[in-house]
Amino acid sequence: MPQLRHVAITTHDIEKTAKFSVDVFEMKEMGKINDSGTTGCFLSDGVMNLATLHSKNDQAVGVERGAGFKGIHHIGFEVEDMATIQEKLASAGSRRTQDPWVKSG
């Protein structure tokens, strides 16, 4: 059964947003990112993960949203069979906007 594993939110102040989740929800910082398109902080409560991200350009957040976007960027599910889920998504009318980030193992 697919299980929700992470939520990624886009914000203009990643440190303030991450600090809020640490202070209020006692999440733990797991790591940071700072690459050509995104800065961010990865948090976890031990089961669910939260990414607070700031996009440096339209491509990083998705050109349909633009770099000024704030809000839920995406959610991630852990699935046993990606092909089956892709078929179910297509049957449900979902359209693919970009390649999913897939973690094996």
Backbone as XML, in Angstrom:
<?xml version="1.0"?>
<chain id="A" units="angstrom">
  <residue number="1" name="MET">
    <atom name="N" x="0.839" y="-1.176" z="0.000"/>
    <atom name="CA" x="0.000" y="0.000" z="0.000"/>
    <atom name="C" x="0.889" y="1.246" z="0.000"/>
  </residue>
  <residue number="2" name="PRO">
    <atom name="N" x="0.604" y="2.214" z="-0.886"/>
    <atom name="CA" x="1.377" y="3.453" z="-0.892"/>
    <atom name="C" x="1.263" y="4.171" z="0.444"/>
  </residue>
  <residue number="3" name="GLN">
    <atom name="N" x="2.386" y="4.789" z="0.846"/>
    <atom name="CA" x="2.397" y="5.515" z="2.109"/>
    <atom name="C" x="2.977" y="6.908" z="1.889"/>
  </residue>
  <residue number="4" name="LEU">
    <atom name="N" x="2.286" y="7.904" z="2.434"/>
    <atom name="CA" x="2.771" y="9.270" z="2.366"/>
    <atom name="C" x="4.070" y="9.362" z="3.159"/>
  </residue>
  <residue number="5" name="ARG">
    <atom name="N" x="5.127" y="9.927" z="2.553"/>
    <atom name="CA" x="6.424" y="9.989" z="3.220"/>
    <atom name="C" x="6.984" y="11.384" z="3.358"/>
  </residue>
  <residue number="6" name="HIS">
    <atom name="N" x="6.622" y="12.306" z="2.431"/>
    <atom name="CA" x="7.134" y="13.665" z="2.612"/>
    <atom name="C" x="6.238" y="14.708" z="1.955"/>
  </residue>
  <residue number="7" name="VAL">
    <atom name="N" x="6.383" y="15.921" z="2.464"/>
    <atom name="CA" x="5.724" y="17.095" z="1.906"/>
    <atom name="C" x="6.814" y="18.132" z="1.684"/>
  </residue>
  <residue number="8" name="ALA">
    <atom name="N" x="6.795" y="18.773" z="0.536"/>
    <atom name="CA" x="7.752" y="19.843" z="0.243"/>
    <atom name="C" x="6.980" y="21.143" z="0.080"/>
  </residue>
  <residue number="9" name="ILE">
    <atom name="N" x="7.408" y="22.149" z="0.831"/>
    <atom name="CA" x="6.780" y="23.462" z="0.718"/>
    <atom name="C" x="7.816" y="24.468" z="0.249"/>
  </residue>
  <residue number="10" name="THR">
    <atom name="N" x="7.349" y="25.407" z="-0.549"/>
    <atom name="CA" x="8.207" y="26.472" z="-1.046"/>
    <atom name="C" x="7.911" y="27.725" z="-0.238"/>
  </residue>
  <residue number="11" name="THR">
    <atom name="N" x="8.956" y="28.359" z="0.234"/>
    <atom name="CA" x="8.837" y="29.543" z="1.078"/>
    <atom name="C" x="9.926" y="30.532" z="0.693"/>
  </residue>
  <residue number="12" name="HIS">
    <atom name="N" x="9.762" y="31.778" z="1.095"/>
    <atom name="CA" x="10.801" y="32.771" z="0.834"/>
    <atom name="C" x="11.769" y="32.893" z="2.008"/>
  </residue>
  <residue number="13" name="ASP">
    <atom name="N" x="11.457" y="32.234" z="3.130"/>
    <atom name="CA" x="12.337" y="32.269" z="4.302"/>
    <atom name="C" x="12.458" y="30.849" z="4.864"/>
  </residue>
  <residue number="14" name="ILE">
    <atom name="N" x="13.390" y="30.076" z="4.296"/>
    <atom name="CA" x="13.501" y="28.662" z="4.683"/>
    <atom name="C" x="13.908" y="28.494" z="6.139"/>
  </residue>
  <residue number="15" name="GLU">
    <atom name="N" x="14.776" y="29.347" z="6.631"/>
    <atom name="CA" x="15.231" y="29.211" z="8.017"/>
    <atom name="C" x="14.089" y="29.455" z="8.998"/>
  </residue>
  <residue number="16" name="LYS">
    <atom name="N" x="13.301" y="30.485" z="8.774"/>
    <atom name="CA" x="12.172" y="30.794" z="9.653"/>
    <atom name="C" x="11.131" y="29.672" z="9.601"/>
  </residue>
  <residue number="17" name="THR">
    <atom name="N" x="10.860" y="29.181" z="8.414"/>
    <atom name="CA" x="9.880" y="28.111" z="8.251"/>
    <atom name="C" x="10.362" y="26.828" z="8.919"/>
  </residue>
  <residue number="18" name="ALA">
    <atom name="N" x="11.627" y="26.496" z="8.736"/>
    <atom name="CA" x="12.192" y="25.292" z="9.359"/>
    <atom name="C" x="12.211" y="25.436" z="10.877"/>
  </residue>
  <residue number="19" name="LYS">
    <atom name="N" x="12.608" y="26.600" z="11.372"/>
    <atom name="CA" x="12.657" y="26.831" z="12.820"/>
    <atom name="C" x="11.276" y="26.658" z="13.443"/>
  </residue>
  <residue number="20" name="PHE">
    <atom name="N" x="10.247" y="27.133" z="12.765"/>
    <atom name="CA" x="8.872" y="26.970" z="13.249"/>
    <atom name="C" x="8.554" y="25.487" z="13.440"/>
  </residue>
  <residue number="21" name="SER">
    <atom name="N" x="8.886" y="24.659" z="12.454"/>
    <atom name="CA" x="8.592" y="23.223" z="12.537"/>
    <atom name="C" x="9.412" y="22.533" z="13.626"/>
  </residue>
  <residue number="22" name="VAL">
    <atom name="N" x="10.640" y="22.982" z="13.830"/>
    <atom name="CA" x="11.486" y="22.428" z="14.895"/>
    <atom name="C" x="10.939" y="22.842" z="16.261"/>
  </residue>
  <residue number="23" name="ASP">
    <atom name="N" x="10.652" y="24.127" z="16.419"/>
    <atom name="CA" x="10.194" y="24.643" z="17.709"/>
    <atom name="C" x="8.802" y="24.144" z="18.092"/>
  </residue>
  <residue number="24" name="VAL">
    <atom name="N" x="7.882" y="24.146" z="17.148"/>
    <atom name="CA" x="6.492" y="23.800" z="17.450"/>
    <atom name="C" x="6.242" y="22.296" z="17.404"/>
  </residue>
  <residue number="25" name="PHE">
    <atom name="N" x="6.770" y="21.625" z="16.374"/>
    <atom name="CA" x="6.459" y="20.212" z="16.164"/>
    <atom name="C" x="7.605" y="19.269" z="16.527"/>
  </residue>
  <residue number="26" name="GLU">
    <atom name="N" x="8.693" y="19.842" z="17.061"/>
    <atom name="CA" x="9.850" y="19.073" z="17.511"/>
    <atom name="C" x="10.471" y="18.210" z="16.408"/>
  </residue>
  <residue number="27" name="MET">
    <atom name="N" x="10.415" y="18.716" z="15.174"/>
    <atom name="CA" x="11.047" y="18.010" z="14.066"/>
    <atom name="C" x="12.556" y="18.168" z="14.187"/>
  </residue>
  <residue number="28" name="LYS">
    <atom name="N" x="13.281" y="17.255" z="13.592"/>
    <atom name="CA" x="14.741" y="17.270" z="13.607"/>
    <atom name="C" x="15.267" y="17.626" z="12.223"/>
  </residue>
  <residue number="29" name="GLU">
    <atom name="N" x="16.291" y="18.480" z="12.193"/>
    <atom name="CA" x="16.918" y="18.815" z="10.921"/>
    <atom name="C" x="17.746" y="17.625" z="10.445"/>
  </residue>
  <residue number="30" name="MET">
    <atom name="N" x="17.525" y="17.234" z="9.191"/>
    <atom name="CA" x="18.216" y="16.081" z="8.619"/>
    <atom name="C" x="19.274" y="16.484" z="7.597"/>
  </residue>
  <residue number="31" name="GLY">
    <atom name="N" x="19.167" y="17.687" z="7.067"/>
    <atom name="CA" x="20.136" y="18.115" z="6.069"/>
    <atom name="C" x="19.691" y="19.393" z="5.390"/>
  </residue>
  <residue number="32" name="LYS">
    <atom name="N" x="20.583" y="19.912" z="4.536"/>
    <atom name="CA" x="20.306" y="21.141" z="3.798"/>
    <atom name="C" x="20.712" y="20.958" z="2.348"/>
  </residue>
  <residue number="33" name="ILE">
    <atom name="N" x="20.164" y="21.816" z="1.505"/>
    <atom name="CA" x="20.523" y="21.840" z="0.091"/>
    <atom name="C" x="20.798" y="23.281" z="-0.305"/>
  </residue>
  <residue number="34" name="ASN">
    <atom name="N" x="21.771" y="23.459" z="-1.178"/>
    <atom name="CA" x="22.046" y="24.761" z="-1.767"/>
    <atom name="C" x="22.709" y="24.496" z="-3.108"/>
  </residue>
  <residue number="35" name="ASP">
    <atom name="N" x="21.866" y="24.375" z="-4.130"/>
    <atom name="CA" x="22.407" y="24.119" z="-5.461"/>
    <atom name="C" x="22.015" y="25.259" z="-6.399"/>
  </residue>
  <residue number="36" name="SER">
    <atom name="N" x="22.188" y="25.099" z="-7.674"/>
    <atom name="CA" x="21.955" y="26.191" z="-8.611"/>
    <atom name="C" x="20.492" y="26.622" z="-8.689"/>
  </residue>
  <residue number="37" name="GLY">
    <atom name="N" x="19.566" y="25.754" z="-8.276"/>
    <atom name="CA" x="18.159" y="26.116" z="-8.377"/>
    <atom name="C" x="17.427" y="26.264" z="-7.063"/>
  </residue>
  <residue number="38" name="THR">
    <atom name="N" x="17.957" y="25.651" z="-5.990"/>
    <atom name="CA" x="17.183" y="25.561" z="-4.762"/>
    <atom name="C" x="18.066" y="25.656" z="-3.521"/>
  </residue>
  <residue number="39" name="THR">
    <atom name="N" x="17.559" y="26.353" z="-2.509"/>
    <atom name="CA" x="18.114" y="26.248" z="-1.164"/>
    <atom name="C" x="17.011" y="25.631" z="-0.313"/>
  </residue>
  <residue number="40" name="GLY">
    <atom name="N" x="17.394" y="24.895" z="0.710"/>
    <atom name="CA" x="16.359" y="24.281" z="1.522"/>
    <atom name="C" x="16.885" y="23.562" z="2.737"/>
  </residue>
  <residue number="41" name="CYS">
    <atom name="N" x="15.934" y="23.152" z="3.556"/>
    <atom name="CA" x="16.217" y="22.426" z="4.785"/>
    <atom name="C" x="15.284" y="21.225" z="4.843"/>
  </residue>
  <residue number="42" name="PHE">
    <atom name="N" x="15.838" y="20.067" z="5.182"/>
    <atom name="CA" x="15.065" y="18.832" z="5.270"/>
    <atom name="C" x="14.886" y="18.461" z="6.735"/>
  </residue>
  <residue number="43" name="LEU">
    <atom name="N" x="13.641" y="18.229" z="7.123"/>
    <atom name="CA" x="13.279" y="17.928" z="8.500"/>
    <atom name="C" x="12.543" y="16.601" z="8.561"/>
  </residue>
  <residue number="44" name="SER">
    <atom name="N" x="12.517" y="15.992" z="9.766"/>
    <atom name="CA" x="11.788" y="14.739" z="9.936"/>
    <atom name="C" x="11.247" y="14.628" z="11.350"/>
  </residue>
  <residue number="45" name="ASP">
    <atom name="N" x="10.111" y="13.960" z="11.468"/>
    <atom name="CA" x="9.577" y="13.619" z="12.787"/>
    <atom name="C" x="9.859" y="12.150" z="13.096"/>
  </residue>
  <residue number="46" name="GLY">
    <atom name="N" x="10.620" y="11.494" z="12.238"/>
    <atom name="CA" x="10.940" y="10.085" z="12.391"/>
    <atom name="C" x="10.117" y="9.191" z="11.477"/>
  </residue>
  <residue number="47" name="VAL">
    <atom name="N" x="9.004" y="9.703" z="10.992"/>
    <atom name="CA" x="8.150" y="8.954" z="10.052"/>
    <atom name="C" x="7.944" y="9.783" z="8.789"/>
  </residue>
  <residue number="48" name="MET">
    <atom name="N" x="7.484" y="11.005" z="8.975"/>
    <atom name="CA" x="7.227" y="11.910" z="7.856"/>
    <atom name="C" x="8.379" y="12.900" z="7.721"/>
  </residue>
  <residue number="49" name="ASN">
    <atom name="N" x="8.649" y="13.279" z="6.487"/>
    <atom name="CA" x="9.688" y="14.254" z="6.210"/>
    <atom name="C" x="9.065" y="15.514" z="5.638"/>
  </residue>
  <residue number="50" name="LEU">
    <atom name="N" x="9.689" y="16.645" z="5.933"/>
    <atom name="CA" x="9.254" y="17.935" z="5.446"/>
    <atom name="C" x="10.447" y="18.647" z="4.829"/>
  </residue>
  <residue number="51" name="ALA">
    <atom name="N" x="10.272" y="19.118" z="3.618"/>
    <atom name="CA" x="11.306" y="19.917" z="2.960"/>
    <atom name="C" x="10.811" y="21.350" z="2.880"/>
  </residue>
  <residue number="52" name="THR">
    <atom name="N" x="11.586" y="22.282" z="3.409"/>
    <atom name="CA" x="11.295" y="23.700" z="3.233"/>
    <atom name="C" x="12.261" y="24.201" z="2.174"/>
  </residue>
  <residue number="53" name="LEU">
    <atom name="N" x="11.728" y="24.679" z="1.067"/>
    <atom name="CA" x="12.543" y="25.005" z="-0.093"/>
    <atom name="C" x="12.331" y="26.445" z="-0.540"/>
  </residue>
  <residue number="54" name="HIS">
    <atom name="N" x="13.379" y="27.037" z="-1.086"/>
    <atom name="CA" x="13.282" y="28.331" z="-1.758"/>
    <atom name="C" x="13.875" y="28.147" z="-3.144"/>
  </residue>
  <residue number="55" name="SER">
    <atom name="N" x="13.082" y="28.463" z="-4.151"/>
    <atom name="CA" x="13.531" y="28.287" z="-5.534"/>
    <atom name="C" x="14.203" y="29.555" z="-6.030"/>
  </residue>
  <residue number="56" name="LYS">
    <atom name="N" x="15.366" y="29.369" z="-6.625"/>
    <atom name="CA" x="16.140" y="30.496" z="-7.126"/>
    <atom name="C" x="15.713" y="30.925" z="-8.524"/>
  </residue>
  <residue number="57" name="ASN">
    <atom name="N" x="14.945" y="30.075" z="-9.209"/>
    <atom name="CA" x="14.519" y="30.395" z="-10.564"/>
    <atom name="C" x="13.231" y="29.642" z="-10.903"/>
  </residue>
  <residue number="58" name="ASP">
    <atom name="N" x="12.619" y="30.031" z="-11.995"/>
    <atom name="CA" x="11.343" y="29.423" z="-12.404"/>
    <atom name="C" x="11.456" y="27.925" z="-12.662"/>
  </residue>
  <residue number="59" name="GLN">
    <atom name="N" x="12.570" y="27.486" z="-13.227"/>
    <atom name="CA" x="12.724" y="26.073" z="-13.555"/>
    <atom name="C" x="12.734" y="25.203" z="-12.304"/>
  </residue>
  <residue number="60" name="ALA">
    <atom name="N" x="13.300" y="25.699" z="-11.220"/>
    <atom name="CA" x="13.412" y="24.910" z="-9.991"/>
    <atom name="C" x="12.050" y="24.644" z="-9.355"/>
  </residue>
  <residue number="61" name="VAL">
    <atom name="N" x="11.166" y="25.601" z="-9.400"/>
    <atom name="CA" x="9.847" y="25.432" z="-8.781"/>
    <atom name="C" x="8.828" y="24.938" z="-9.801"/>
  </residue>
  <residue number="62" name="GLY">
    <atom name="N" x="9.135" y="25.102" z="-11.067"/>
    <atom name="CA" x="8.214" y="24.746" z="-12.143"/>
    <atom name="C" x="7.746" y="26.015" z="-12.828"/>
  </residue>
  <residue number="63" name="VAL">
    <atom name="N" x="7.922" y="26.078" z="-14.110"/>
    <atom name="CA" x="7.613" y="27.304" z="-14.842"/>
    <atom name="C" x="6.136" y="27.678" z="-14.723"/>
  </residue>
  <residue number="64" name="GLU">
    <atom name="N" x="5.276" y="26.688" z="-14.453"/>
    <atom name="CA" x="3.852" y="27.002" z="-14.300"/>
    <atom name="C" x="3.571" y="27.786" z="-13.014"/>
  </residue>
  <residue number="65" name="ARG">
    <atom name="N" x="4.508" y="27.756" z="-12.052"/>
    <atom name="CA" x="4.332" y="28.475" z="-10.785"/>
    <atom name="C" x="5.193" y="29.731" z="-10.728"/>
  </residue>
  <residue number="66" name="GLY">
    <atom name="N" x="6.433" y="29.638" z="-11.140"/>
    <atom name="CA" x="7.357" y="30.763" z="-11.087"/>
    <atom name="C" x="8.080" y="30.847" z="-9.751"/>
  </residue>
  <residue number="67" name="ALA">
    <atom name="N" x="9.228" y="31.497" z="-9.749"/>
    <atom name="CA" x="10.096" y="31.570" z="-8.574"/>
    <atom name="C" x="9.451" y="32.293" z="-7.396"/>
  </residue>
  <residue number="68" name="GLY">
    <atom name="N" x="8.425" y="33.096" z="-7.616"/>
    <atom name="CA" x="7.747" y="33.802" z="-6.535"/>
    <atom name="C" x="6.737" y="32.954" z="-5.785"/>
  </residue>
  <residue number="69" name="PHE">
    <atom name="N" x="6.542" y="31.728" z="-6.216"/>
    <atom name="CA" x="5.534" y="30.848" z="-5.617"/>
    <atom name="C" x="5.859" y="30.513" z="-4.164"/>
  </residue>
  <residue number="70" name="LYS">
    <atom name="N" x="4.825" y="30.489" z="-3.315"/>
    <atom name="CA" x="4.928" y="30.020" z="-1.935"/>
    <atom name="C" x="3.770" y="29.046" z="-1.717"/>
  </residue>
  <residue number="71" name="GLY">
    <atom name="N" x="4.037" y="27.921" z="-1.072"/>
    <atom name="CA" x="2.982" y="26.961" z="-0.771"/>
    <atom name="C" x="3.465" y="25.538" z="-0.951"/>
  </residue>
  <residue number="72" name="ILE">
    <atom name="N" x="2.526" y="24.605" z="-0.979"/>
    <atom name="CA" x="2.895" y="23.198" z="-1.150"/>
    <atom name="C" x="3.419" y="22.996" z="-2.561"/>
  </residue>
  <residue number="73" name="HIS">
    <atom name="N" x="4.639" y="22.503" z="-2.656"/>
    <atom name="CA" x="5.274" y="22.254" z="-3.948"/>
    <atom name="C" x="4.945" y="20.852" z="-4.443"/>
  </residue>
  <residue number="74" name="HIS">
    <atom name="N" x="5.097" y="19.866" z="-3.558"/>
    <atom name="CA" x="4.755" y="18.493" z="-3.923"/>
    <atom name="C" x="4.656" y="17.631" z="-2.676"/>
  </residue>
  <residue number="75" name="ILE">
    <atom name="N" x="4.079" y="16.465" z="-2.846"/>
    <atom name="CA" x="4.041" y="15.453" z="-1.793"/>
    <atom name="C" x="4.662" y="14.190" z="-2.360"/>
  </residue>
  <residue number="76" name="GLY">
    <atom name="N" x="5.251" y="13.391" z="-1.498"/>
    <atom name="CA" x="5.925" y="12.178" z="-1.955"/>
    <atom name="C" x="5.360" y="10.941" z="-1.275"/>
  </residue>
  <residue number="77" name="PHE">
    <atom name="N" x="5.124" y="9.923" z="-2.064"/>
    <atom name="CA" x="4.649" y="8.644" z="-1.559"/>
    <atom name="C" x="5.701" y="7.578" z="-1.794"/>
  </residue>
  <residue number="78" name="GLU">
    <atom name="N" x="5.799" y="6.643" z="-0.875"/>
    <atom name="CA" x="6.612" y="5.455" z="-1.056"/>
    <atom name="C" x="5.692" y="4.381" z="-1.615"/>
  </residue>
  <residue number="79" name="VAL">
    <atom name="N" x="6.072" y="3.795" z="-2.745"/>
    <atom name="CA" x="5.242" y="2.775" z="-3.384"/>
    <atom name="C" x="6.066" y="1.532" z="-3.663"/>
  </residue>
  <residue number="80" name="GLU">
    <atom name="N" x="5.394" y="0.406" z="-3.729"/>
    <atom name="CA" x="6.086" y="-0.847" z="-4.024"/>
    <atom name="C" x="6.286" y="-1.051" z="-5.520"/>
  </residue>
  <residue number="81" name="ASP">
    <atom name="N" x="5.338" y="-0.594" z="-6.331"/>
    <atom name="CA" x="5.385" y="-0.846" z="-7.773"/>
    <atom name="C" x="5.082" y="0.448" z="-8.526"/>
  </residue>
  <residue number="82" name="MET">
    <atom name="N" x="6.122" y="1.114" z="-8.986"/>
    <atom name="CA" x="5.970" y="2.400" z="-9.652"/>
    <atom name="C" x="5.121" y="2.293" z="-10.916"/>
  </residue>
  <residue number="83" name="ALA">
    <atom name="N" x="5.295" y="1.243" z="-11.697"/>
    <atom name="CA" x="4.546" y="1.097" z="-12.943"/>
    <atom name="C" x="3.042" y="1.025" z="-12.678"/>
  </residue>
  <residue number="84" name="THR">
    <atom name="N" x="2.648" y="0.298" z="-11.646"/>
    <atom name="CA" x="1.227" y="0.186" z="-11.299"/>
    <atom name="C" x="0.671" y="1.539" z="-10.889"/>
  </residue>
  <residue number="85" name="ILE">
    <atom name="N" x="1.421" y="2.280" z="-10.082"/>
    <atom name="CA" x="0.977" y="3.601" z="-9.636"/>
    <atom name="C" x="0.887" y="4.553" z="-10.824"/>
  </residue>
  <residue number="86" name="GLN">
    <atom name="N" x="1.846" y="4.488" z="-11.743"/>
    <atom name="CA" x="1.795" y="5.352" z="-12.921"/>
    <atom name="C" x="0.545" y="5.063" z="-13.750"/>
  </residue>
  <residue number="87" name="GLU">
    <atom name="N" x="0.183" y="3.803" z="-13.882"/>
    <atom name="CA" x="-1.041" y="3.431" z="-14.605"/>
    <atom name="C" x="-2.277" y="3.975" z="-13.886"/>
  </residue>
  <residue number="88" name="LYS">
    <atom name="N" x="-2.309" y="3.846" z="-12.559"/>
    <atom name="CA" x="-3.447" y="4.345" z="-11.785"/>
    <atom name="C" x="-3.559" y="5.866" z="-11.882"/>
  </residue>
  <residue number="89" name="LEU">
    <atom name="N" x="-2.425" y="6.550" z="-11.838"/>
    <atom name="CA" x="-2.429" y="8.002" z="-11.970"/>
    <atom name="C" x="-2.978" y="8.413" z="-13.336"/>
  </residue>
  <residue number="90" name="ALA">
    <atom name="N" x="-2.519" y="7.752" z="-14.385"/>
    <atom name="CA" x="-2.994" y="8.063" z="-15.739"/>
    <atom name="C" x="-4.495" y="7.799" z="-15.859"/>
  </residue>
  <residue number="91" name="SER">
    <atom name="N" x="-4.956" y="6.691" z="-15.303"/>
    <atom name="CA" x="-6.388" y="6.359" z="-15.348"/>
    <atom name="C" x="-7.229" y="7.370" z="-14.579"/>
  </residue>
  <residue number="92" name="ALA">
    <atom name="N" x="-6.640" y="7.960" z="-13.546"/>
    <atom name="CA" x="-7.352" y="8.945" z="-12.733"/>
    <atom name="C" x="-7.317" y="10.339" z="-13.355"/>
  </residue>
  <residue number="93" name="GLY">
    <atom name="N" x="-6.628" y="10.480" z="-14.499"/>
    <atom name="CA" x="-6.583" y="11.765" z="-15.186"/>
    <atom name="C" x="-5.411" y="12.650" z="-14.820"/>
  </residue>
  <residue number="94" name="SER">
    <atom name="N" x="-4.467" y="12.141" z="-14.023"/>
    <atom name="CA" x="-3.289" y="12.936" z="-13.683"/>
    <atom name="C" x="-2.394" y="13.061" z="-14.899"/>
  </residue>
  <residue number="95" name="ARG">
    <atom name="N" x="-1.717" y="14.187" z="-14.987"/>
    <atom name="CA" x="-0.750" y="14.346" z="-16.073"/>
    <atom name="C" x="0.622" y="14.565" z="-15.464"/>
  </residue>
  <residue number="96" name="ARG">
    <atom name="N" x="1.601" y="14.031" z="-16.099"/>
    <atom name="CA" x="2.974" y="14.112" z="-15.630"/>
    <atom name="C" x="3.571" y="15.442" z="-16.051"/>
  </residue>
  <residue number="97" name="THR">
    <atom name="N" x="4.160" y="16.172" z="-15.089"/>
    <atom name="CA" x="4.772" y="17.451" z="-15.412"/>
    <atom name="C" x="6.285" y="17.366" z="-15.518"/>
  </residue>
  <residue number="98" name="GLN">
    <atom name="N" x="6.887" y="16.398" z="-14.815"/>
    <atom name="CA" x="8.319" y="16.186" z="-14.890"/>
    <atom name="C" x="8.630" y="14.817" z="-14.312"/>
  </residue>
  <residue number="99" name="ASP">
    <atom name="N" x="9.828" y="14.357" z="-14.536"/>
    <atom name="CA" x="10.203" y="13.040" z="-14.022"/>
    <atom name="C" x="10.157" y="13.031" z="-12.507"/>
  </residue>
  <residue number="100" name="PRO">
    <atom name="N" x="9.599" y="11.980" z="-11.917"/>
    <atom name="CA" x="9.589" y="11.902" z="-10.447"/>
    <atom name="C" x="10.975" y="11.613" z="-9.939"/>
  </residue>
  <residue number="101" name="TRP">
    <atom name="N" x="11.237" y="12.045" z="-8.718"/>
    <atom name="CA" x="12.477" y="11.678" z="-8.035"/>
    <atom name="C" x="12.213" y="10.338" z="-7.416"/>
  </residue>
  <residue number="102" name="VAL">
    <atom name="N" x="12.950" y="9.343" z="-7.821"/>
    <atom name="CA" x="12.728" y="7.994" z="-7.339"/>
    <atom name="C" x="13.936" y="7.549" z="-6.533"/>
  </residue>
  <residue number="103" name="LYS">
    <atom name="N" x="13.679" y="7.099" z="-5.338"/>
    <atom name="CA" x="14.741" y="6.570" z="-4.495"/>
    <atom name="C" x="14.551" y="5.071" z="-4.402"/>
  </residue>
  <residue number="104" name="SER">
    <atom name="N" x="15.546" y="4.330" z="-4.782"/>
    <atom name="CA" x="15.468" y="2.875" z="-4.730"/>
    <atom name="C" x="16.035" y="2.372" z="-3.410"/>
  </residue>
  <residue number="105" name="GLY">
    <atom name="N" x="15.542" y="1.195" z="-3.015"/>
    <atom name="CA" x="16.122" y="0.537" z="-1.840"/>
    <atom name="C" x="15.407" y="0.768" z="-0.649"/>
  </residue>
</chain>
